[in-house]
Amino acid sequence: MTAIGTSHARIDGADKVRGTAPYAYEHLTDAVYLWPVTATVARGRMTGFDTAAAESTPGVLLVLTHENAPRLADTSNGDLTILQSPEIAYRGQLIGAVVAESPETAREAAAAVTVTYDEDDHDTEFRVDHPGSYRPEQVNGGFEPTSLDGDPDRILDRAAVDPAHTDLVTIDEWYSTPEEHNNPMEPHTVVATWQPDDSTLTLYDSTQSTQGVVSTLAPVLGLEPEQIRVVAPHVGGGFGSKGSPHSHDVLAAFAAMSLPGRPVKFAVTRQHMFVYVGHRAPTRSRLRLAADRTGHLIALVHEAHTHSAHAKEFAEQAAVTSRSMYAAENRRTDHHVVPLDVPVPFWMRAPGEAPGMFAGEVAMDELAHATGIDPIELRVRNEPSEDPETGNPWSSRRLLDCLREGAARFGWDRRAAEPGARRDGRHLVGLGVASSTYPHMVQPGNEASIAHRSGRYSVRIAATDIGTGAWTTLLLIAADALEVSTDVVDIEIGDSALPSATVAGGSSGTSSWGSAIVTAAHQFRARFGDDPPEGAELSAEAADNPDLEKFTVASFGAHFVEVRVDVDTGEIRIPRMLGVFSIGRAINPRTVRSQLIGGMTFGISMALHEESVRDHRFGHVVTQDLAEYHIPVHADIADVDAICLDDRDEHATPMGSRGAGEIGIVGSAAAVVNAIHNATGVRVRDLPVHLDDLLDGLPDQ
């Protein structure tokens, strides 16, 4: 029997529709409520903290400040170090809290707290020529900040000095993406309880990694990992921001420890989602390309710049994909960060790849236009036979299949080569394409437990379903590995007390957890056979996969976009978008398609809508809600479809699958911008696209 590959309804779907699937805030009803006090200056120190009015408010149980909060055992993580001193690192920093019998009382009392400051000059404005810019020791993902093959700068500099006497076609442009904020439907939320009898802290947390919260918070709070339990059976999205605990978790823990035995509920407001729970840092990338007249890349340089925070470094790895995306004998990549008085940046769906591939794929479209070569054909001519960075063979690289299949399905042959040449009534019409890639990641340290009781198999692992369908996906993997029907398998996830599991992030969850389940299932059958005795039980860690060292394993895809631009207003509409992906074997095609379309929608949002506007006079983001921080609504998303090639990757995982959660966003914004250029002749290099960017390209009539 084969469960993998079948379109299976979510096993948790009915509970979610009925409202009986508990999210973090819905655990424990006999609770008290926390409302935070945040800094109103961007840099300085507190000189006074008047809590008298708050403490005298009826129903208030606790007012926390830096003067009475528990002491942290480890203050090396600046993102988690709060209420330890009067110092202010950024506006909106958590500096106190009020806990009361009702959320309304807590909020009113928190508003009554008066804080005075000795304010310092602050700097929140990111620019490439910032005097504090530096090259980090490493960038997100553990990558080296620089890479070099050949001598690309000599080639590019020579071509720039005498462009009229060179056989090379060159591109030298800057591309930018703005600061963006994760906005999952369920904001960050935690319910914390401290039990004094056994000195244990229980957190019902909206997180992408229950055991990641334990391993991160235990040393900070001075606890042993066994003293913390984190429960998260259902999570309403995360997009990376919930991949690690943030300072709100520490604040809730402080409150719980100060009120032993009382569950403390803390739901981060939508406005505060734009402050202390991470964001995608703005990026600026300089792309320099040189190709011969036939379109073959000779040299490539990608220099990426981004901001970080004084409180803690986070360096977006925006140039890393340029190291292996296309064949070029001469390549250089580099990263620089600018530390500012801002909250700490963190993961946001496809960190690094999303902004970096926007720059790279728009630059490739510019090169195609400059050489007069079709954008798909240009990519075909620069397809590497092996990984240009490592020299390893690909486990599977079907990018060209994705491009060709997508072109045939989308009607690419109807694209006008000359920008601005196609008009339908009052609309200019254009088609755009961009490639996509995302690295395959399998995290070490995953373990699954399988038990047989009363004719049923219980599969337990501390995985987390953040809305992606993990409950169902792991059921299909377990059923196939045990060679039984899904009807006799029970899945238990979402609790740090279960066997070890890594984060639901980096598109690594299914690959990592599934590998552990397959290993445990095979060992279970080897020990107990096809008719296991009652109570048979076994735990096993995922087997090592040496192929991950021998091959470069990654997913690939191609985005196709049609845009229609109103000739009078410049209004942009996307009536059609198609993504074709090679992601290995699709465990559950239904939820995989949902993930891919979600990522593509993210790309439309990135291209046309999302931008966090920071007021540098005061240091805070002013677009602090979903009325002013624009994201697509149903009217913005029309015919969006995603298909997967039939492609089992035996080198990637024992299931033959690779991750699908993030590749949908990578390259999708570039495809939109490339289509806009094809429609109007206007090349937009700074996201998001604004209507006034297109005015010069609109016809007079």
VENFEN-V906298 format. One record per residue. N is the residue number from 1. RES is the residue in one small letter. SS is DSSP state (alpha for helix, beta for strand, coil for the rest). PSI is psi in degrees with one decimal (999 if undefined). Layout:
{{N | RES | SS | PSI} {N | RES | SS | PSI}}
This chain:
{{1 | m | coil | 149.4} {2 | t | coil | 114.4} {3 | a | coil | -37.9} {4 | i | coil | 134.2} {5 | g | coil | -10.2} {6 | t | coil | 149.4} {7 | s | coil | 101.8} {8 | h | coil | 131.9} {9 | a | coil | 150.2} {10 | r | coil | 129.8} {11 | i | coil | -19.0} {12 | d | coil | 3.5} {13 | g | alpha | -44.0} {14 | a | alpha | -41.0} {15 | d | alpha | -38.0} {16 | k | alpha | -40.6} {17 | v | alpha | -37.9} {18 | r | alpha | -12.4} {19 | g | coil | 18.3} {20 | t | coil | -0.1} {21 | a | coil | 112.9} {22 | p | coil | 126.6} {23 | y | coil | 172.8} {24 | a | alpha | -48.9} {25 | y | alpha | -19.0} {26 | e | alpha | -4.3} {27 | h | coil | 140.8} {28 | l | coil | 111.9} {29 | t | coil | -28.8} {30 | d | coil | 74.7} {31 | a | beta | 166.3} {32 | v | beta | 169.8} {33 | y | beta | 138.5} {34 | l | beta | 136.5} {35 | w | beta | 129.6} {36 | p | beta | 157.5} {37 | v | beta | 129.1} {38 | t | beta | 156.1} {39 | a | coil | 140.0} {40 | t | coil | 12.1} {41 | v | coil | 158.2} {42 | a | coil | -16.1} {43 | r | coil | 139.0} {44 | g | beta | -146.8} {45 | r | beta | 150.7} {46 | m | beta | 135.9} {47 | t | beta | -13.7} {48 | g | beta | 146.6} {49 | f | beta | 91.6} {50 | d | beta | 110.7} {51 | t | coil | 7.0} {52 | a | alpha | -46.2} {53 | a | alpha | -39.3} {54 | a | alpha | -44.2} {55 | e | alpha | -26.0} {56 | s | coil | -1.5} {57 | t | coil | 127.2} {58 | p | coil | 134.8} {59 | g | coil | -11.0} {60 | v | beta | 131.4} {61 | l | beta | -28.0} {62 | l | beta | 138.0} {63 | v | beta | 118.9} {64 | l | beta | 137.5} {65 | t | coil | -180.0} {66 | h | coil | -12.9} {67 | e | coil | -23.3} {68 | n | coil | 1.8} {69 | a | coil | 152.5} {70 | p | coil | 152.1} {71 | r | coil | 135.7} {72 | l | coil | 145.0} {73 | a | coil | -23.6} {74 | d | coil | 117.9} {75 | t | coil | 23.1} {76 | s | coil | -22.2} {77 | n | coil | 103.2} {78 | g | coil | -22.6} {79 | d | coil | -27.1} {80 | l | coil | -10.2} {81 | t | coil | 98.3} {82 | i | coil | 155.8} {83 | l | coil | 34.1} {84 | q | coil | -16.2} {85 | s | coil | 170.4} {86 | p | coil | 0.9} {87 | e | beta | 142.2} {88 | i | beta | 125.4} {89 | a | coil | -21.9} {90 | y | coil | 155.6} {91 | r | coil | 134.7} {92 | g | coil | -3.2} {93 | q | coil | 140.4} {94 | l | beta | 120.4} {95 | i | beta | -3.8} {96 | g | beta | -179.6} {97 | a | beta | 151.5} {98 | v | beta | 133.3} {99 | v | beta | 129.7} {100 | a | beta | 175.7} {101 | e | coil | -20.8} {102 | s | coil | 154.5} {103 | p | alpha | -31.9} {104 | e | alpha | -41.7} {105 | t | alpha | -42.4} {106 | a | alpha | -41.7} {107 | r | alpha | -43.9} {108 | e | alpha | -43.1} {109 | a | alpha | -37.9} {110 | a | alpha | -35.8} {111 | a | alpha | -20.8} {112 | a | coil | -9.2} {113 | v | coil | 133.0} {114 | t | beta | 124.8} {115 | v | beta | 133.2} {116 | t | beta | 153.1} {117 | y | beta | 153.3} {118 | d | beta | 99.2} {119 | e | beta | 136.0} {120 | d | coil | 162.0} {121 | d | coil | 142.0} {122 | h | coil | 164.7} {123 | d | coil | 113.3} {124 | t | coil | 7.4} {125 | e | coil | 116.9} {126 | f | coil | 129.7} {127 | r | coil | 151.6} {128 | v | coil | -35.3} {129 | d | coil | 20.9} {130 | h | coil | 133.5} {131 | p | coil | -19.5} {132 | g | coil | 1.0} {133 | s | coil | 139.7} {134 | y | beta | 163.3} {135 | r | coil | 120.8} {136 | p | coil | 162.0} {137 | e | coil | -32.0} {138 | q | coil | 163.5} {139 | v | beta | 171.2} {140 | n | coil | 137.6} {141 | g | coil | -2.5} {142 | g | coil | 13.7} {143 | f | beta | 150.5} {144 | e | coil | 145.9} {145 | p | coil | -21.3} {146 | t | coil | 158.6} {147 | s | beta | 151.0} {148 | l | beta | 127.9} {149 | d | beta | 126.2} {150 | g | coil | -150.9} {151 | d | coil | 68.6} {152 | p | alpha | -35.1} {153 | d | alpha | -38.8} {154 | r | alpha | -43.6} {155 | i | alpha | -45.7} {156 | l | alpha | -39.2} {157 | d | alpha | -40.5} {158 | r | alpha | -41.3} {159 | a | alpha | -33.7} {160 | a | alpha | -33.4} {161 | v | alpha | -39.1} {162 | d | coil | 68.9} {163 | p | alpha | -25.3} {164 | a | alpha | -19.3} {165 | h | alpha | 42.1} {166 | t | coil | 149.4} {167 | d | coil | 6.9} {168 | l | coil | 145.1} {169 | v | beta | 128.7} {170 | t | beta | 151.3} {171 | i | beta | 133.8} {172 | d | beta | 95.8} {173 | e | beta | 160.9} {174 | w | beta | 142.3} {175 | y | beta | 144.1} {176 | s | beta | 148.9} {177 | t | beta | 145.3} {178 | p | coil | 172.9} {179 | e | coil | 134.8} {180 | e | beta | 156.8} {181 | h | coil | 134.7} {182 | n | coil | 133.8} {183 | n | coil | 66.4} {184 | p | coil | 155.8} {185 | m | coil | -41.4} {186 | e | coil | 114.0} {187 | p | coil | 167.0} {188 | h | coil | 132.3} {189 | t | beta | 143.6} {190 | v | beta | 141.0} {191 | v | beta | 116.9} {192 | a | beta | 137.6} {193 | t | beta | 130.1} {194 | w | beta | 121.7} {195 | q | beta | 109.6} {196 | p | coil | -25.3} {197 | d | coil | -42.9} {198 | d | coil | 12.5} {199 | s | coil | 55.5} {200 | t | beta | 144.4} {201 | l | beta | 123.1} {202 | t | beta | 129.0} {203 | l | beta | 120.7} {204 | y | beta | 103.0} {205 | d | beta | 141.8} {206 | s | coil | 93.6} {207 | t | coil | 157.0} {208 | q | coil | -2.1} {209 | s | coil | 100.5} {210 | t | alpha | -43.9} {211 | q | alpha | -22.6} {212 | g | alpha | -36.7} {213 | v | alpha | -43.4} {214 | v | alpha | -52.3} {215 | s | alpha | -27.7} {216 | t | alpha | -44.0} {217 | l | alpha | -29.1} {218 | a | alpha | -54.0} {219 | p | alpha | -30.1} {220 | v | alpha | -42.7} {221 | l | alpha | -4.0} {222 | g | coil | 30.9} {223 | l | coil | 159.9} {224 | e | coil | 149.8} {225 | p | alpha | -32.3} {226 | e | alpha | -14.1} {227 | q | alpha | -4.4} {228 | i | beta | 133.7} {229 | r | beta | 133.5} {230 | v | beta | 129.7} {231 | v | beta | 128.5} {232 | a | coil | 72.7} {233 | p | coil | -29.4} {234 | h | coil | 132.9} {235 | v | coil | 131.1} {236 | g | coil | 57.1} {237 | g | coil | 156.1} {238 | g | coil | -44.3} {239 | f | coil | 30.5} {240 | g | coil | -35.9} {241 | s | coil | -25.1} {242 | k | coil | 15.2} {243 | g | coil | -9.9} {244 | s | coil | 153.8} {245 | p | coil | 153.4} {246 | h | coil | -173.9} {247 | s | alpha | -22.0} {248 | h | alpha | -30.9} {249 | d | alpha | -39.6} {250 | v | alpha | -42.5} {251 | l | alpha | -42.0} {252 | a | alpha | -39.1} {253 | a | alpha | -41.8} {254 | f | alpha | -47.4} {255 | a | alpha | -42.6} {256 | a | alpha | -41.3} {257 | m | alpha | -27.3} {258 | s | alpha | -15.3} {259 | l | coil | 70.5} {260 | p | coil | 135.4} {261 | g | coil | -7.3} {262 | r | coil | 117.8} {263 | p | beta | 131.6} {264 | v | beta | 122.9} {265 | k | beta | 131.8} {266 | f | beta | 107.4} {267 | a | beta | 117.2} {268 | v | coil | 129.6} {269 | t | coil | 161.1} {270 | r | coil | -37.9} {271 | q | alpha | -40.1} {272 | h | alpha | -11.4} {273 | m | alpha | -16.5} {274 | f | alpha | 16.2} {275 | v | coil | -82.5} {276 | y | coil | 20.0} {277 | v | coil | 24.1} {278 | g | coil | 162.7} {279 | h | coil | 164.0} {280 | r | beta | 122.4} {281 | a | coil | 150.2} {282 | p | coil | 150.6} {283 | t | beta | 149.2} {284 | r | beta | 127.7} {285 | s | beta | 133.1} {286 | r | beta | 120.7} {287 | l | beta | 125.2} {288 | r | beta | 120.1} {289 | l | beta | 144.3} {290 | a | beta | 129.1} {291 | a | beta | 153.9} {292 | d | coil | 178.3} {293 | r | coil | -15.3} {294 | t | coil | 2.5} {295 | g | coil | 3.5} {296 | h | coil | 126.0} {297 | l | beta | 131.7} {298 | i | beta | -37.0} {299 | a | beta | 147.3} {300 | l | beta | 130.1} {301 | v | beta | 129.2} {302 | h | beta | 111.6} {303 | e | beta | 119.2} {304 | a | beta | 136.5} {305 | h | beta | 143.8} {306 | t | beta | 170.2} {307 | h | beta | 159.6} {308 | s | beta | -167.5} {309 | a | beta | 147.8} {310 | h | coil | -31.3} {311 | a | coil | -36.3} {312 | k | coil | 140.5} {313 | e | coil | 135.9} {314 | f | coil | 120.9} {315 | a | coil | 111.9} {316 | e | coil | 130.2} {317 | q | coil | 57.6} {318 | a | coil | -22.1} {319 | a | coil | -3.5} {320 | v | alpha | -39.5} {321 | t | alpha | -25.5} {322 | s | alpha | -10.7} {323 | r | alpha | -20.9} {324 | s | coil | 5.2} {325 | m | coil | -42.2} {326 | y | coil | 159.5} {327 | a | coil | 124.0} {328 | a | coil | 120.2} {329 | e | coil | -27.6} {330 | n | beta | 111.9} {331 | r | beta | 142.9} {332 | r | beta | 137.4} {333 | t | beta | 152.6} {334 | d | beta | 154.0} {335 | h | beta | 140.6} {336 | h | beta | 146.2} {337 | v | beta | 151.7} {338 | v | beta | 112.2} {339 | p | beta | 131.3} {340 | l | beta | 173.0} {341 | d | coil | 64.3} {342 | v | coil | 162.3} {343 | p | coil | 162.4} {344 | v | coil | 124.3} {345 | p | coil | 162.3} {346 | f | coil | -170.3} {347 | w | coil | 138.1} {348 | m | coil | 133.4} {349 | r | coil | 115.9} {350 | a | coil | 55.2} {351 | p | coil | 135.9} {352 | g | coil | -61.0} {353 | e | alpha | -41.1} {354 | a | alpha | -54.2} {355 | p | alpha | -35.3} {356 | g | alpha | -41.3} {357 | m | alpha | -24.5} {358 | f | alpha | -51.0} {359 | a | alpha | -48.6} {360 | g | alpha | -40.4} {361 | e | alpha | -27.1} {362 | v | alpha | -39.4} {363 | a | alpha | -39.8} {364 | m | alpha | -36.6} {365 | d | alpha | -38.1} {366 | e | alpha | -39.9} {367 | l | alpha | -39.2} {368 | a | alpha | -42.8} {369 | h | alpha | -40.1} {370 | a | alpha | -33.0} {371 | t | alpha | -10.3} {372 | g | coil | 24.3} {373 | i | coil | 140.1} {374 | d | coil | 137.3} {375 | p | alpha | -34.9} {376 | i | alpha | -44.2} {377 | e | alpha | -36.5} {378 | l | alpha | -41.9} {379 | r | alpha | -36.2} {380 | v | alpha | -43.0} {381 | r | alpha | -18.0} {382 | n | coil | 22.6} {383 | e | coil | 122.6} {384 | p | coil | 138.2} {385 | s | coil | -23.1} {386 | e | coil | 170.4} {387 | d | coil | 115.6} {388 | p | coil | -25.9} {389 | e | coil | -43.9} {390 | t | coil | -20.9} {391 | g | coil | -0.1} {392 | n | coil | 150.9} {393 | p | beta | 154.5} {394 | w | beta | 140.9} {395 | s | coil | -36.7} {396 | s | coil | 121.6} {397 | r | coil | 97.2} {398 | r | coil | 38.1} {399 | l | alpha | -44.5} {400 | l | alpha | -35.9} {401 | d | alpha | -40.1} {402 | c | alpha | -43.7} {403 | l | alpha | -44.9} {404 | r | alpha | -41.0} {405 | e | alpha | -43.5} {406 | g | alpha | -39.9} {407 | a | alpha | -42.9} {408 | a | alpha | -42.7} {409 | r | alpha | -32.7} {410 | f | alpha | -15.6} {411 | g | coil | 41.9} {412 | w | alpha | -27.0} {413 | d | alpha | -13.4} {414 | r | alpha | -0.5} {415 | r | coil | 133.4} {416 | a | coil | 127.3} {417 | a | coil | -31.9} {418 | e | coil | 122.2} {419 | p | coil | 143.0} {420 | g | coil | 10.8} {421 | a | coil | -12.9} {422 | r | coil | 125.7} {423 | r | beta | 140.0} {424 | d | beta | 97.8} {425 | g | coil | -122.2} {426 | r | coil | 12.4} {427 | h | beta | 136.3} {428 | l | beta | 135.3} {429 | v | beta | 133.3} {430 | g | beta | 154.4} {431 | l | beta | 141.6} {432 | g | beta | 155.2} {433 | v | beta | 151.8} {434 | a | beta | 148.6} {435 | s | beta | 165.0} {436 | s | beta | 147.3} {437 | t | beta | 154.6} {438 | y | beta | 134.8} {439 | p | beta | 147.0} {440 | h | coil | 128.6} {441 | m | coil | 131.4} {442 | v | coil | 117.1} {443 | q | coil | 141.1} {444 | p | coil | 162.4} {445 | g | coil | 21.3} {446 | n | coil | 140.8} {447 | e | beta | 140.3} {448 | a | beta | 149.2} {449 | s | beta | 136.4} {450 | i | beta | 131.6} {451 | a | beta | 149.6} {452 | h | beta | 119.4} {453 | r | beta | 133.4} {454 | s | coil | 38.0} {455 | g | coil | 6.2} {456 | r | beta | 155.1} {457 | y | beta | 126.0} {458 | s | beta | 123.2} {459 | v | beta | 122.1} {460 | r | beta | 131.5} {461 | i | coil | 146.1} {462 | a | coil | 38.8} {463 | a | coil | 166.8} {464 | t | coil | 131.3} {465 | d | coil | 110.2} {466 | i | coil | 24.4} {467 | g | coil | 0.8} {468 | t | coil | -14.2} {469 | g | coil | 22.3} {470 | a | alpha | -36.8} {471 | w | alpha | -46.5} {472 | t | alpha | -42.2} {473 | t | alpha | -45.0} {474 | l | alpha | -30.6} {475 | l | alpha | -45.8} {476 | l | alpha | -41.4} {477 | i | alpha | -44.8} {478 | a | alpha | -43.2} {479 | a | alpha | -44.1} {480 | d | alpha | -42.1} {481 | a | alpha | -34.4} {482 | l | alpha | -10.7} {483 | e | coil | 49.3} {484 | v | coil | 172.0} {485 | s | coil | 151.0} {486 | t | alpha | -19.1} {487 | d | alpha | -18.4} {488 | v | alpha | 16.9} {489 | v | beta | 132.0} {490 | d | beta | 133.4} {491 | i | beta | 136.8} {492 | e | beta | 117.1} {493 | i | coil | 178.4} {494 | g | coil | 31.7} {495 | d | beta | 125.9} {496 | s | coil | -15.3} {497 | a | coil | -10.9} {498 | l | coil | 170.7} {499 | p | coil | 154.5} {500 | s | coil | 139.4} {501 | a | coil | 146.0} {502 | t | coil | -173.0} {503 | v | coil | 148.4} {504 | a | coil | 75.7} {505 | g | coil | 164.4} {506 | g | coil | 22.7} {507 | s | coil | 30.5} {508 | s | coil | -9.0} {509 | g | alpha | -59.2} {510 | t | alpha | -41.4} {511 | s | alpha | -43.9} {512 | s | alpha | -50.3} {513 | w | alpha | -42.3} {514 | g | alpha | -38.9} {515 | s | alpha | -39.4} {516 | a | alpha | -40.7} {517 | i | alpha | -42.1} {518 | v | alpha | -44.2} {519 | t | alpha | -46.7} {520 | a | alpha | -40.1} {521 | a | alpha | -43.3} {522 | h | alpha | -40.6} {523 | q | alpha | -34.9} {524 | f | alpha | -46.9} {525 | r | alpha | -39.1} {526 | a | alpha | -33.7} {527 | r | alpha | -41.2} {528 | f | alpha | -9.0} {529 | g | coil | -171.5} {530 | d | coil | -12.4} {531 | d | coil | 73.0} {532 | p | coil | 149.0} {533 | p | coil | 159.8} {534 | e | coil | 130.5} {535 | g | coil | 2.0} {536 | a | coil | 135.9} {537 | e | beta | 146.4} {538 | l | beta | 143.0} {539 | s | beta | 144.9} {540 | a | beta | 146.1} {541 | e | beta | 156.0} {542 | a | coil | 137.3} {543 | a | coil | 150.2} {544 | d | coil | 148.1} {545 | n | coil | 94.3} {546 | p | coil | -18.7} {547 | d | alpha | -22.9} {548 | l | alpha | -20.0} {549 | e | alpha | -26.3} {550 | k | alpha | -27.3} {551 | f | beta | 154.7} {552 | t | beta | 118.1} {553 | v | coil | 123.1} {554 | a | beta | 159.2} {555 | s | beta | 155.1} {556 | f | beta | 160.8} {557 | g | beta | 175.7} {558 | a | beta | 134.7} {559 | h | beta | 136.2} {560 | f | beta | 131.4} {561 | v | beta | 137.5} {562 | e | beta | 129.8} {563 | v | beta | 152.0} {564 | r | beta | 123.3} {565 | v | beta | 123.5} {566 | d | beta | 126.4} {567 | v | coil | -19.2} {568 | d | coil | -42.9} {569 | t | coil | -18.1} {570 | g | coil | 5.5} {571 | e | coil | 135.9} {572 | i | beta | 129.8} {573 | r | beta | 148.8} {574 | i | beta | 93.2} {575 | p | beta | -23.5} {576 | r | beta | 141.0} {577 | m | beta | 134.6} {578 | l | beta | 133.6} {579 | g | beta | 133.8} {580 | v | beta | 125.9} {581 | f | beta | 146.3} {582 | s | beta | 102.7} {583 | i | coil | 20.7} {584 | g | beta | -156.7} {585 | r | coil | 129.9} {586 | a | coil | 114.0} {587 | i | coil | -52.8} {588 | n | coil | 97.4} {589 | p | alpha | -29.9} {590 | r | alpha | -50.2} {591 | t | alpha | -28.8} {592 | v | alpha | -47.0} {593 | r | alpha | -40.2} {594 | s | alpha | -42.6} {595 | q | alpha | -44.5} {596 | l | alpha | -45.2} {597 | i | alpha | -37.0} {598 | g | alpha | -42.5} {599 | g | alpha | -40.4} {600 | m | alpha | -38.5} {601 | t | alpha | -39.3} {602 | f | alpha | -41.0} {603 | g | alpha | -40.3} {604 | i | alpha | -43.1} {605 | s | alpha | -43.1} {606 | m | alpha | -39.6} {607 | a | alpha | -40.0} {608 | l | alpha | -14.9} {609 | h | coil | -54.5} {610 | e | coil | 131.4} {611 | e | coil | 117.7} {612 | s | coil | 121.2} {613 | v | coil | 117.3} {614 | r | beta | 126.5} {615 | d | beta | 105.0} {616 | h | coil | -13.6} {617 | r | coil | -35.5} {618 | f | coil | -16.2} {619 | g | coil | 5.9} {620 | h | beta | 160.0} {621 | v | beta | 129.8} {622 | v | coil | -18.1} {623 | t | coil | 72.3} {624 | q | coil | 22.3} {625 | d | coil | 174.7} {626 | l | coil | 2.8} {627 | a | coil | -34.2} {628 | e | coil | -24.4} {629 | y | coil | 102.0} {630 | h | coil | 134.9} {631 | i | coil | 161.6} {632 | p | coil | 148.0} {633 | v | coil | 177.8} {634 | h | alpha | -36.4} {635 | a | alpha | -19.2} {636 | d | alpha | -16.5} {637 | i | coil | 113.5} {638 | a | coil | -110.2} {639 | d | beta | 90.8} {640 | v | beta | 125.5} {641 | d | beta | 152.7} {642 | a | beta | 136.4} {643 | i | beta | 153.7} {644 | c | beta | 138.4} {645 | l | coil | 149.2} {646 | d | coil | 102.4} {647 | d | coil | 99.4} {648 | r | coil | 123.7} {649 | d | coil | 99.4} {650 | e | coil | -19.0} {651 | h | coil | -16.5} {652 | a | coil | -56.5} {653 | t | coil | 163.3} {654 | p | coil | -17.7} {655 | m | coil | -12.0} {656 | g | coil | 14.6} {657 | s | beta | 160.6} {658 | r | coil | 171.3} {659 | g | coil | 151.2} {660 | a | coil | -0.4} {661 | g | coil | -25.8} {662 | e | coil | -18.6} {663 | i | coil | -24.3} {664 | g | coil | -29.8} {665 | i | coil | -26.7} {666 | v | coil | 121.8} {667 | g | coil | -15.8} {668 | s | alpha | -37.5} {669 | a | alpha | -36.6} {670 | a | alpha | -39.9} {671 | a | alpha | -37.9} {672 | v | alpha | -48.7} {673 | v | alpha | -39.0} {674 | n | alpha | -36.1} {675 | a | alpha | -37.3} {676 | i | alpha | -40.8} {677 | h | alpha | -42.2} {678 | n | alpha | -32.2} {679 | a | alpha | -39.3} {680 | t | alpha | -19.5} {681 | g | coil | 0.8} {682 | v | coil | 126.3} {683 | r | coil | 111.9} {684 | v | coil | 126.4} {685 | r | coil | -2.3} {686 | d | beta | 122.4} {687 | l | coil | 154.4} {688 | p | coil | 162.8} {689 | v | coil | 131.2} {690 | h | coil | 153.3} {691 | l | alpha | -39.1} {692 | d | alpha | -15.8} {693 | d | alpha | -25.2} {694 | l | alpha | -2.6} {695 | l | alpha | -40.8} {696 | d | alpha | -17.7} {697 | g | alpha | -2.1} {698 | l | coil | 138.5} {699 | p | coil | 156.0} {700 | d | coil | -30.0} {701 | q | coil | 999}}
